[in-house]
């Protein structure tokens, strides 16, 4: 069992949230709850974070048209305001 600190979530697991947003996601039950570590620190069990990522991947919508929907043309940009 491995414990991940906040600073490890983004580089190792791709979790893009800041501390405040992550706290809100935990309170809403949308992200695993952290465990208390010594010296006023918290961490997350790696297997729980991995399960959260797998659940997100399982619920993503497939691309319309499958893999053929990808093209080499760059995405359109909005006109400047």
PyMOL commands that set and color helices and strands:
alter all, ss='L'
color gray80, all
select helices_A, chain A and resi 6-13+19-27+46-58+66-69
alter helices_A, ss='H'
color red, helices_A
select strands_A, chain A and resi 3-5+35-37+41-45
alter strands_A, ss='S'
color yellow, strands_A
deselect
rebuild
show_as cartoon
